[in-house]
Amino acid sequence: MFKVLIPAAGFLGLVVLAAQPASSAYEAQQDVQPMGWHLHHEGSMAKLAYGVANSDQLALMMTCDPGDRSAVIYGDVQPDSPRLMRASVNYSEPDPLSSGEAYETRIALDDTALTGLVERGSMHVEGAGGAFVLPANESERSTVSRFLAYCASGRA
């Protein structure tokens, strides 16, 4: 009797699994928030991040204070720029985004990686996953422009 029940139960389980609607995986992915460019201020510091809004899911974050000539860069990817500067030679502290080693890198506010983001709506970046482009729509391009203007302004 058990020789018949065990295969029958297994077959019934496969039938139930196959009967699941094909859209269930799609419905689960609808909850995934899109990534984009977001600007926040913390005191006098401006933070421009590419990631999911109001979360810690960031690919890239840049910070600056008014009057700075460059932005500090954090994240899993870095702008693809020959002018990217490593501001520290030694390991500094754990990176709050990846909990890994952190080296302070900076990029000039007039670097083509940043100005191209405003002008063309794209920034070429590199990371462990290779090279790719971070896009910016029209309103995000305006957000990046406000970040650059704030950083260069010299006043909070």
Sequence and secondary structure as in RCSB ss.txt:
>XXXX:A:sequence
MFKVLIPAAGFLGLVVLAAQPASSAYEAQQDVQPMGWHLHHEGSMAKLAYGVANSDQLALMMTCDPGDRSAVIYG
DVQPDSPRLMRASVNYSEPDPLSSGEAYETRIALDDTALTGLVERGSMHVEGAGGAFVLPANESERSTVSRFLAY
CASGRA
>XXXX:A:secstr
 HHHHHHHHHHHHHHHHHTS TTHHHHHHTT   EEEEEEEETTEEEEEEEETTSS EEEEEEE TT SEEEEEE
SEEE  TT EE  SS  S  TTTSS    EEEETT HHHHHHHHTSEEEEEETTEEEEEE  HHHHHHHHHHHHH
HHHS  
